[in-house]
Amino acid sequence: MGAVLIRRDVLPEVVTDGVEITYAAPEGFKHPSRHVDFWKYAPSLIGKEPKPDQSAAGKGLDGTLAFNEKSKTFEAAGIPVVPFSDDGSINPYPLFTITATDKATGAVLARTKTVLPVSTEMSCWKCHGGAFRKDGVTGISNLTAKGILAVHDKRSGTDLAAKAASGQPVMCQSCHPDALFDATADPKRLNLSAAMHGFHVNYMTGRGEDACADCHPDSHTGVTRCLRDNHAAKGIGCASCHGFLEDHALSLLRAEQAAGKERAGIFMKNITPRLVPQTADITPRLAWVQEPDCLTCHTDFATAQKDAKAFNVWVKDRAGLYRSRKEDTGNVPCIACHGAPHATYVANNAYGKDRDNVQPIQYMGFAGVIGSKNRCDVCHTVEMEGGEMHHPNMVKE
């Protein structure tokens, strides 16, 4: 979770000192340990035993956001949220309350709400047997998990199934590097994203975006439906940015091949790209660090041309990621005005139409990009001439 606190003024100020920003889960959503077995097996998985309902990072369902000097935003990483309410119902979009308080006086300066998206909707059972664990719609059952481990043991000569059966499950990142968690693990092995996509693509070639939905929670009929933003409303799916499964896997594997990992070439051998003529035309990338660049389609921040595609043009590093990038004054994160990835404004959530549009409605009275329709008064106390200082090259409507 990230937050930026802005004091409204003629020249608005990003406030970083003398304040505390806290988060709180909704009532009836504070006991994830009742729903998943992570805490039971945490010593084996992460080498420590956090308290129930606390993460390895020490975060709970209520807590404080720490100020990050590098990003100049308030952040809380490792909140142990799950898509299950304490009454057993499923909700992948719990609505958390965020409160900014003056440390000196205790006065509440601002308060808002935001969803913390989370999902266990992975359809591994379609190939590995079993069924969904929870209500037939989400979660990995024990039978499915056993099937997955059996395949891994057979293919890689591991004994993961036996370890799990003895109560000593192994975390994937203990062997496979994973930039998402900065897990270096065994540098000779494929990173987790390349291994997962590189292996499975050999069994799932020639399919459309439904292949993505078998593992990611973006099925139009699923319980999560994570693609819920203005792009989805226009029919723009996974492939426009990430490529089809073949393209996506090859982009990850090419980077691993360049790093000298032999197994990457083995997985790539029988895969043909679909969005470019040949494998050599795919630009290698590191998962979670080099992602599609919004400005590939939105040149100079303008509305994208019809059929524009962002695939194969990656940001250079983490600083260029949409969730990290800031507008041209260097003060406000793009995500603060445009909304979260896959939920950019206007977003339509199956669990409440405007569940992802809380800030626009709170600050402007309608769902849209913060500051749209000349609503500069969200931050500025005097009338402004437009937003060119934030997007100098943007095309005016």
C-alpha positions as CSV (number, residue, x, y, z in Angstrom):
1,M,0.0,0.0,0.0
2,G,1.3,3.5,-0.9
3,A,0.0,7.0,0.0
4,V,0.9,10.6,-0.7
5,L,-0.5,13.4,1.4
6,I,-1.0,16.7,-0.4
7,R,-1.8,20.0,1.4
8,R,-4.1,22.1,-0.8
9,D,-2.8,25.6,-1.5
10,V,-2.0,28.0,-4.3
11,L,1.0,25.9,-4.9
12,P,0.1,22.5,-3.3
13,E,2.7,20.9,-1.0
14,V,3.5,17.2,-0.6
15,V,3.6,16.7,3.2
16,T,6.2,14.3,4.5
17,D,7.0,15.5,8.0
18,G,5.1,15.7,11.3
19,V,2.3,13.3,10.2
20,E,1.4,9.7,10.7
21,I,-0.5,7.7,8.1
22,T,-2.3,4.5,9.3
23,Y,-4.4,1.8,7.6
24,A,-7.1,-0.3,8.9
25,A,-8.9,-3.4,7.4
26,P,-12.7,-3.4,7.4
27,E,-14.4,-5.1,10.3
28,G,-14.8,-8.8,9.7
29,F,-11.6,-8.9,7.7
30,K,-8.9,-9.0,10.3
31,H,-8.1,-12.7,10.8
32,P,-6.5,-14.2,7.7
33,S,-5.0,-17.0,9.8
34,R,-8.5,-18.5,10.1
35,H,-8.6,-19.1,6.4
36,V,-5.1,-20.1,5.2
37,D,-2.4,-22.4,6.6
38,F,0.6,-20.0,6.1
39,W,1.1,-19.5,9.8
40,K,1.0,-23.2,10.5
41,Y,3.9,-23.8,8.1
42,A,5.7,-20.4,8.3
43,P,8.8,-21.8,10.1
44,S,9.4,-24.2,7.2
45,L,8.5,-21.6,4.5
46,I,10.3,-18.5,5.7
47,G,12.4,-19.6,8.7
48,K,10.5,-17.6,11.3
49,E,7.2,-17.8,13.2
50,P,5.2,-14.6,12.9
51,K,2.3,-14.1,15.2
52,P,-1.1,-15.1,13.8
53,D,-2.5,-12.5,11.4
54,Q,0.9,-10.9,11.1
55,S,3.2,-11.2,8.0
56,A,6.9,-12.0,7.9
57,A,7.5,-8.3,7.7
58,G,5.6,-7.8,11.0
59,K,2.6,-6.1,9.4
60,G,-0.9,-6.8,10.5
61,L,-4.3,-6.0,9.1
62,D,-4.1,-2.6,10.9
63,G,-0.9,-0.6,11.0
64,T,1.2,2.3,10.0
65,L,2.7,3.3,6.7
66,A,6.4,4.2,6.9
67,F,7.9,7.1,4.9
68,N,10.2,6.0,2.2
69,E,13.0,8.6,1.6
70,K,13.8,7.3,-1.8
71,S,10.3,7.3,-3.3
72,K,9.0,10.2,-1.1
73,T,5.8,8.3,-0.4
74,F,4.4,6.5,2.6
75,E,4.4,2.7,2.2
76,A,3.4,-0.5,4.0
77,A,4.7,-3.7,2.4
78,G,3.7,-7.2,3.4
79,I,0.1,-6.7,4.6
80,P,-1.2,-10.3,5.0
81,V,-4.5,-9.8,3.4
82,V,-6.5,-12.7,1.9
83,P,-9.7,-12.7,-0.1
84,F,-11.8,-14.2,2.7
85,S,-14.0,-12.4,5.2
86,D,-14.2,-13.8,8.7
87,D,-17.8,-15.0,8.0
88,G,-16.4,-17.2,5.2
89,S,-17.5,-15.1,2.3
90,I,-15.2,-14.2,-0.6
91,N,-14.1,-10.7,-1.4
92,P,-10.9,-10.1,-3.4
93,Y,-11.3,-6.3,-2.9
94,P,-11.5,-5.5,0.8
95,L,-11.9,-1.7,1.4
96,F,-9.2,-0.4,3.8
97,T,-9.4,3.0,5.6
98,I,-6.4,5.3,5.3
99,T,-6.0,8.1,7.9
100,A,-3.5,10.9,8.0
101,T,-3.0,12.4,11.5
102,D,-1.0,15.4,12.8
103,K,1.6,14.0,15.2
104,A,1.7,17.1,17.4
105,T,-2.0,17.6,17.9
106,G,-3.6,14.3,17.0
107,A,-5.9,16.0,14.6
108,V,-7.1,14.0,11.6
109,L,-5.9,15.8,8.5
110,A,-7.4,13.5,5.9
111,R,-9.2,10.2,5.5
112,T,-10.0,8.0,2.5
113,K,-10.5,4.4,1.5
114,T,-8.9,2.1,-1.0
115,V,-9.1,-1.5,-2.0
116,L,-6.3,-4.0,-1.4
117,P,-6.7,-6.4,-4.3
118,V,-5.9,-10.1,-3.4
119,S,-6.8,-13.3,-5.1
120,T,-6.3,-17.1,-4.8
121,E,-8.1,-17.8,-8.1
122,M,-5.5,-20.0,-9.9
123,S,-7.0,-22.8,-12.0
124,C,-4.2,-25.2,-11.6
125,W,-6.7,-28.0,-11.1
126,K,-7.6,-27.9,-14.8
127,C,-4.3,-29.7,-15.6
128,H,-3.1,-31.0,-12.2
129,G,-6.4,-32.5,-11.0
130,G,-8.7,-31.8,-8.1
131,A,-10.8,-28.7,-7.9
132,F,-10.9,-25.2,-6.4
133,R,-10.5,-25.3,-2.6
134,K,-13.1,-22.7,-1.6
135,D,-16.7,-22.9,-2.7
136,G,-15.7,-24.2,-6.1
137,V,-14.5,-20.8,-7.3
138,T,-11.0,-20.1,-5.8
139,G,-8.0,-21.5,-3.9
140,I,-5.8,-24.5,-4.5
141,S,-6.9,-27.7,-3.0
142,N,-4.6,-30.2,-1.3
143,L,-5.3,-32.7,-4.2
144,T,-4.2,-30.1,-6.8
145,A,-1.2,-29.1,-4.7
146,K,-0.1,-32.8,-4.5
147,G,-0.4,-33.1,-8.3
148,I,1.8,-30.0,-8.9
149,L,4.5,-31.2,-6.5
150,A,4.5,-34.7,-8.1
151,V,5.1,-33.2,-11.5
152,H,7.9,-30.9,-10.1
153,D,9.6,-33.9,-8.4
154,K,9.4,-36.0,-11.6
155,R,10.8,-33.3,-13.9
156,S,13.4,-31.8,-11.6
157,G,14.4,-34.7,-9.3
158,T,13.2,-32.9,-6.2
159,D,11.4,-34.3,-3.1
160,L,8.9,-31.5,-2.6
161,A,5.9,-33.8,-2.2
162,A,7.5,-35.8,0.6
163,K,8.6,-32.6,2.4
164,A,5.2,-31.2,2.2
165,A,3.6,-34.4,3.5
166,S,5.9,-34.3,6.5
167,G,4.9,-30.8,7.3
168,Q,8.0,-29.1,5.8
169,P,6.8,-27.4,2.6
170,V,9.3,-25.4,0.6
171,M,8.9,-21.8,-0.6
172,C,9.4,-21.5,-4.4
173,Q,11.7,-18.5,-3.9
174,S,14.1,-20.6,-1.7
175,C,15.4,-22.1,-5.0
176,H,14.2,-19.8,-7.8
177,P,15.2,-16.1,-7.8
178,D,12.3,-13.7,-7.7
179,A,12.6,-10.0,-8.2
180,L,9.2,-9.4,-6.7
181,F,10.6,-10.3,-3.3
182,D,14.2,-9.4,-4.1
183,A,14.9,-13.2,-3.5
184,T,18.2,-14.1,-5.0
185,A,18.1,-17.8,-4.2
186,D,20.1,-20.0,-6.5
187,P,21.4,-17.7,-9.3
188,K,22.0,-20.7,-11.6
189,R,18.3,-21.5,-11.7
190,L,15.6,-19.8,-13.8
191,N,13.9,-17.0,-12.0
192,L,10.4,-18.0,-10.8
193,S,8.5,-16.1,-13.5
194,A,10.6,-17.5,-16.3
195,A,10.4,-21.0,-15.0
196,M,6.6,-20.9,-14.6
197,H,5.8,-19.4,-17.9
198,G,8.6,-21.2,-19.7
199,F,7.5,-24.6,-18.6
200,H,3.7,-24.2,-19.0
201,V,3.8,-22.5,-22.4
202,N,5.0,-25.8,-23.9
203,Y,1.6,-27.3,-23.0
204,M,-0.6,-24.2,-23.7
205,T,0.5,-23.0,-27.1
206,G,-1.9,-21.5,-29.7
207,R,-4.5,-20.2,-27.3
208,G,-5.8,-16.7,-26.8
209,E,-6.0,-14.7,-23.6
210,D,-7.9,-17.4,-21.9
211,A,-4.5,-19.0,-21.3
212,C,-3.7,-16.1,-19.1
213,A,-6.9,-16.6,-17.1
214,D,-6.0,-20.2,-16.3
215,C,-3.4,-18.9,-13.9
216,H,-4.2,-15.2,-13.4
217,P,-7.5,-14.0,-11.9
218,D,-8.8,-12.2,-15.1
219,S,-11.5,-14.6,-16.3
220,H,-14.6,-12.7,-17.3
221,T,-16.7,-15.3,-15.4
222,G,-14.3,-15.8,-12.5
223,V,-14.7,-14.7,-8.9
224,T,-12.1,-12.0,-9.1
225,R,-12.2,-10.3,-12.6
226,C,-9.0,-8.3,-12.0
227,L,-9.2,-6.5,-15.4
228,R,-11.7,-3.9,-14.4
229,D,-10.4,-0.5,-15.7
230,N,-11.0,1.8,-18.7
231,H,-8.8,-0.4,-20.9
232,A,-10.9,-3.5,-20.2
233,A,-14.0,-1.5,-20.9
234,K,-12.6,-0.9,-24.4
235,G,-11.8,-4.6,-24.9
236,I,-8.1,-4.2,-24.4
237,G,-6.8,-7.5,-22.9
238,C,-3.6,-9.0,-21.6
239,A,-1.9,-9.5,-25.0
240,S,-1.9,-5.9,-26.0
241,C,0.6,-5.1,-23.2
242,H,2.2,-8.5,-22.2
243,G,1.9,-10.4,-25.4
244,F,0.3,-13.9,-25.8
245,L,1.7,-16.6,-23.6
246,E,4.3,-17.5,-26.2
247,D,5.5,-13.9,-26.5
248,H,5.4,-13.3,-22.8
249,A,7.4,-16.5,-21.9
250,L,10.0,-15.8,-24.6
251,S,10.7,-12.3,-23.3
252,L,11.5,-13.8,-19.9
253,L,13.4,-16.7,-21.2
254,R,15.6,-14.7,-23.5
255,A,16.8,-12.6,-20.6
256,E,17.6,-15.8,-18.7
257,Q,19.3,-17.3,-21.7
258,A,21.5,-14.2,-22.0
259,A,22.4,-14.7,-18.3
260,G,23.8,-18.1,-19.3
261,K,21.0,-20.4,-18.0
262,E,20.9,-23.5,-20.1
263,R,17.3,-24.5,-19.2
264,A,16.0,-21.3,-20.8
265,G,17.1,-22.6,-24.2
266,I,15.5,-25.9,-23.6
267,F,12.1,-24.3,-22.8
268,M,12.4,-22.0,-25.9
269,K,13.3,-24.7,-28.4
270,N,9.7,-25.4,-29.6
271,I,8.1,-22.1,-29.0
272,T,7.2,-19.7,-31.8
273,P,6.3,-16.0,-31.0
274,R,3.0,-14.7,-32.2
275,L,3.3,-10.9,-32.2
276,V,6.7,-10.7,-33.9
277,P,8.2,-12.7,-36.8
278,Q,10.9,-14.5,-34.9
279,T,12.2,-15.1,-31.4
280,A,15.2,-12.8,-32.0
281,D,12.8,-9.9,-32.4
282,I,11.6,-10.2,-28.8
283,T,13.2,-7.8,-26.4
284,P,14.4,-9.7,-23.2
285,R,13.2,-8.5,-19.9
286,L,13.3,-9.2,-16.2
287,A,9.9,-9.9,-14.6
288,W,8.6,-7.3,-12.1
289,V,11.4,-4.9,-13.0
290,Q,10.9,-4.4,-16.8
291,E,7.2,-4.1,-17.6
292,P,5.3,-2.5,-20.5
293,D,5.7,1.3,-20.8
294,C,2.4,3.3,-20.7
295,L,3.9,5.9,-23.0
296,T,4.4,3.4,-25.8
297,C,0.7,3.7,-26.5
298,H,0.0,7.0,-24.9
299,T,2.7,9.0,-26.8
300,D,3.1,12.4,-25.2
301,F,0.3,11.4,-22.8
302,A,-2.3,11.5,-25.6
303,T,-5.1,9.1,-26.0
304,A,-3.8,5.9,-27.6
305,Q,-4.4,5.1,-31.2
306,K,-6.8,2.3,-32.0
307,D,-5.1,-1.1,-31.9
308,A,-2.0,0.3,-30.2
309,K,0.2,-2.3,-28.5
310,A,2.7,-1.9,-25.7
311,F,4.2,-5.3,-26.0
312,N,8.0,-5.6,-26.6
313,V,8.8,-2.1,-25.3
314,W,9.8,-2.4,-21.6
315,V,10.8,0.3,-19.1
316,K,14.5,0.2,-18.2
317,D,14.2,-0.5,-14.5
318,R,12.0,-0.2,-11.4
319,A,12.1,3.6,-11.6
320,G,10.1,3.5,-14.9
321,L,7.4,1.2,-13.6
322,Y,3.9,2.8,-13.7
323,R,3.5,2.3,-9.9
324,S,6.9,4.0,-9.3
325,R,6.8,6.8,-11.9
326,K,5.9,10.4,-11.0
327,E,4.5,13.3,-13.1
328,D,6.9,15.9,-14.5
329,T,7.2,18.0,-11.3
330,G,8.6,14.9,-9.6
331,N,6.1,15.2,-6.7
332,V,3.0,13.2,-7.4
333,P,3.0,9.5,-8.4
334,C,1.2,8.8,-11.6
335,I,-0.8,6.1,-9.8
336,A,-2.2,8.7,-7.4
337,C,-4.2,10.4,-10.1
338,H,-4.7,7.7,-12.6
339,G,-5.5,4.7,-10.3
340,A,-3.9,1.3,-9.7
341,P,-2.6,-1.0,-12.5
342,H,-5.5,-2.9,-14.0
343,A,-7.9,-0.5,-12.2
344,T,-7.1,2.8,-13.9
345,Y,-9.9,5.3,-13.7
346,V,-12.7,4.8,-14.5
347,A,-12.8,1.2,-13.0
348,N,-15.8,-1.0,-12.7
349,N,-15.6,-3.5,-9.9
350,A,-17.9,-6.5,-9.7
351,Y,-18.0,-6.1,-5.9
352,G,-19.3,-2.6,-6.1
353,K,-19.3,-0.4,-9.3
354,D,-17.2,2.4,-7.8
355,R,-15.2,0.4,-5.3
356,D,-12.0,1.3,-7.1
357,N,-13.1,5.0,-7.7
358,V,-13.2,6.2,-4.1
359,Q,-10.7,9.1,-4.4
360,P,-12.1,10.6,-7.6
361,I,-15.7,10.5,-6.2
362,Q,-14.5,11.8,-2.8
363,Y,-12.4,14.7,-4.2
364,M,-14.3,15.6,-7.4
365,G,-17.8,14.1,-7.1
366,F,-17.4,11.8,-10.2
367,A,-15.3,8.9,-11.3
368,G,-12.4,9.9,-13.5
369,V,-8.7,10.7,-13.5
370,I,-7.9,13.1,-10.6
371,G,-7.9,16.6,-12.1
372,S,-9.9,15.7,-15.2
373,K,-12.5,18.1,-16.5
374,N,-10.3,21.0,-15.3
375,R,-10.8,20.0,-11.7
376,C,-7.4,21.5,-10.6
377,D,-9.2,22.6,-7.4
378,V,-8.6,19.1,-6.0
379,C,-5.1,20.4,-5.1
380,H,-5.0,24.1,-6.0
381,T,-6.9,26.8,-4.2
382,V,-6.9,29.2,-7.1
383,E,-8.1,28.6,-10.6
384,M,-5.4,27.1,-12.9
385,E,-5.0,27.3,-16.7
386,G,-4.7,23.5,-17.1
387,G,-2.3,20.6,-16.3
388,E,0.6,21.3,-18.7
389,M,3.1,21.4,-15.8
390,H,2.3,17.9,-14.9
391,H,2.2,16.6,-18.5
392,P,4.0,19.2,-20.6
393,N,3.4,17.5,-23.9
394,M,-0.1,16.4,-23.4
395,V,-2.6,17.0,-26.1
396,K,-5.5,19.2,-25.0
397,E,-9.0,18.0,-25.7
